[in-house]
């Protein structure tokens, strides 16, 4: 019997290692595989009902993303980041996203704004349905679109290796009780400033939003640490 509950995989017309890689990545991103959990080739092979070779290839590919770490003679550990590491990532994120939103507005195109509005509407629907995983996905798309349409490839290049960490941190934040509606309101305010081409306010709001996310994550990790100590 499976002990990970990851579900099946469909690998028609795809390399099996790539399907396993995407399935494991999604499981980490949506919280099915929690930070600090140990997994093995044998577990994953049994879960998906496949041989260990593609599983091994997928796991080693995942180590390159930073989402998992090799633990010699034990298996693979779902990465768990310290508060200091998280702060470092967020400080870089603030600088880059402030610049990205400024360039997004300066390179203003109506279709880009409409796409951002569409993402926000989908986020609102997910919030109404209390679907925090879908809300997190739309959250990711909102920020990714601003970066992509900033038309500065170096911002994207610097952000790319950080995205996996950032997306997991967002999930931690948005799954916090009452955070869904607040996060939506913050994105709507950022969108309003962009639609008004108010660069100063858009940069200010996106920094406030990111710092709130960081604050929530720090508090949550400190609570978890204190609970572990009490045990």
C-alpha positions in Angstrom: 0.0 0.0 0.0 1.2 3.5 -0.8 2.4 5.7 2.1 2.9 8.9 0.2 -0.5 9.4 -1.4 0.8 11.2 -4.5 -1.6 9.7 -6.9 -0.9 7.9 -10.2 1.0 9.2 -13.2 0.3 9.3 -16.9 3.5 8.9 -19.0 2.2 8.3 -22.5 4.3 10.1 -25.1 6.7 11.4 -22.4 10.0 10.3 -20.9 9.1 8.5 -17.7 11.8 10.3 -15.7 10.3 13.7 -16.8 6.8 12.7 -15.7 8.2 11.5 -12.3 10.1 14.8 -12.0 7.0 16.9 -12.7 4.9 14.8 -10.4 7.3 15.1 -7.5 7.9 18.8 -8.1 4.1 19.4 -8.0 3.8 17.4 -4.8 6.5 19.5 -3.2 4.9 22.7 -4.5 1.4 21.9 -3.3 2.6 20.7 0.1 1.9 16.9 -0.3 5.6 16.4 0.3 6.4 18.6 3.2 9.7 20.3 4.0 12.0 18.1 6.0 10.4 14.8 4.9 12.7 12.0 3.9 11.9 10.0 0.7 13.6 7.1 -1.0 13.8 5.7 -4.5 12.1 2.6 -3.3 9.1 4.6 -1.9 8.6 6.5 -5.1 9.0 3.4 -7.3 6.4 1.6 -5.2 4.1 4.7 -5.2 4.1 4.9 -9.0 4.5 1.2 -9.8 7.6 1.7 -11.9 11.2 0.7 -11.9 13.8 2.6 -9.9 15.9 3.9 -12.8 13.6 6.7 -14.0 12.8 7.5 -10.3 16.5 7.8 -9.6 17.0 10.1 -12.7 14.1 12.3 -11.6 15.3 12.6 -8.1 18.8 13.6 -9.2 17.3 16.1 -11.6 15.3 17.6 -8.6 18.4 18.1 -6.6 19.5 20.6 -9.2 16.5 22.7 -8.5 17.3 22.9 -4.8 13.9 21.3 -3.9 15.5 18.2 -2.5 18.9 17.3 -1.1 20.8 14.0 -1.2 21.3 12.4 2.2 24.1 9.8 1.7 23.0 6.2 2.6 19.5 7.5 3.7 17.7 8.9 0.7 16.5 12.3 -0.3 15.4 15.1 2.0 12.7 17.6 1.0 14.6 20.9 1.4 13.9 22.9 4.5 15.2 26.4 4.6 16.4 28.5 7.5 14.8 31.9 8.3 18.1 33.5 7.2 18.0 31.8 3.8 14.4 32.9 3.3 15.2 36.5 4.2 18.0 36.5 1.7 15.7 35.3 -1.1 13.1 37.9 -0.2 15.5 40.8 -0.1 16.6 39.9 -3.7 12.9 39.4 -4.7 11.9 42.9 -3.4 14.7 44.6 -5.4 13.9 42.7 -8.6 10.1 43.0 -8.4 10.2 46.7 -7.7 12.2 47.1 -10.9 10.0 44.7 -12.8 6.8 46.5 -12.0 8.3 49.8 -12.9 9.4 48.4 -16.3 6.0 46.7 -16.7 4.3 50.1 -16.5 6.8 51.9 -18.7 6.5 49.2 -21.4 2.7 49.4 -21.0 0.6 47.3 -23.3 -3.1 46.9 -23.0 -3.0 43.1 -23.6 -0.6 42.7 -20.7 -2.9 44.6 -18.3 -5.8 42.6 -19.5 -3.9 39.3 -18.9 -3.1 40.6 -15.4 -6.7 41.4 -14.8 -7.8 38.0 -15.9 -5.3 36.3 -13.5 -6.6 38.5 -10.7 -10.2 37.4 -11.5 -9.2 33.8 -11.4 -7.5 34.4 -8.1 -10.6 36.0 -6.7 -12.7 33.0 -7.8 -10.2 30.7 -6.0 -10.4 32.7 -2.9 -14.2 32.6 -2.9 -14.0 28.8 -3.2 -11.3 28.8 -0.5 -9.1 26.9 -2.9 -5.7 28.0 -1.6 -3.7 25.8 -4.0 -5.4 27.4 -7.0 -5.1 30.9 -5.4 -1.3 30.2 -5.0 -1.0 29.3 -8.6 -2.7 32.5 -9.7 -0.5 34.4 -7.3 2.6 32.9 -9.0 1.2 33.8 -12.4 0.5 37.4 -11.3 4.1 38.0 -10.3 5.6 35.9 -13.1 3.7 38.0 -15.7 5.0 41.3 -14.3 8.6 39.9 -14.5 8.1 38.5 -17.9 6.5 41.6 -19.4 9.1 43.9 -17.8 11.0 43.0 -21.0 14.3 42.7 -19.1 15.6 39.3 -19.6 18.3 39.6 -16.9 15.5 40.0 -14.2 14.1 36.7 -15.4 17.5 35.1 -15.5 18.2 36.1 -11.9 14.7 35.1 -10.7 14.5 31.7 -12.4 16.7 29.7 -9.9 14.9 31.4 -7.0 11.3 30.7 -8.3 11.0 27.2 -6.8 11.8 28.5 -3.3 9.6 31.6 -3.7 6.6 29.5 -4.9 6.9 27.2 -1.9 7.2 30.2 0.5 4.1 31.7 -1.1 2.2 28.5 -0.5 3.2 28.6 3.2 1.9 32.2 3.4 -1.3 31.9 1.5 -2.4 28.7 3.3 -2.3 30.7 6.6 -5.9 31.3 7.9 -7.4 34.6 6.8 -4.4 35.3 4.5 -6.3 34.4 1.3 -8.6 37.5 1.3 -5.9 39.8 2.4 -3.5 38.6 -0.3 -6.2 39.1 -2.9 -6.8 42.6 -1.8 -3.1 43.4 -2.0 -2.9 42.1 -5.5 -6.0 44.1 -6.5 -4.3 47.3 -5.1 -1.1 46.6 -7.1 -3.2 46.0 -10.2 -5.1 49.3 -9.7 -1.8 51.2 -9.4 -0.5 49.5 -12.6 -3.7 50.4 -14.5 -3.3 54.0 -13.4 0.4 53.9 -14.5 1.3 55.0 -11.0 4.9 53.7 -10.8 5.7 55.1 -7.3 2.7 53.5 -5.7 3.0 50.2 -7.6 6.6 49.8 -6.4 5.6 50.7 -2.8 2.6 48.3 -2.8 4.6 45.4 -4.2 7.3 45.8 -1.6 4.7 46.0 1.2 3.0 42.8 -0.1 6.3 40.9 -0.3 7.4 42.0 3.2 4.0 40.9 4.6 4.5 37.5 3.1 8.0 37.3 4.6 6.6 38.3 8.0 4.0 35.6 7.9 6.5 32.9 6.9 8.9 34.0 9.7 6.2 33.8 12.3 5.0 30.5 11.1 8.5 28.9 11.1 9.2 30.3 14.6 6.0 28.8 15.9 6.9 25.4 14.4 10.4 25.7 15.9 8.9 26.5 19.4 6.5 23.6 19.1 9.3 21.2 18.3 11.2 22.4 21.3 8.2 21.9 23.6 7.9 18.3 22.4 
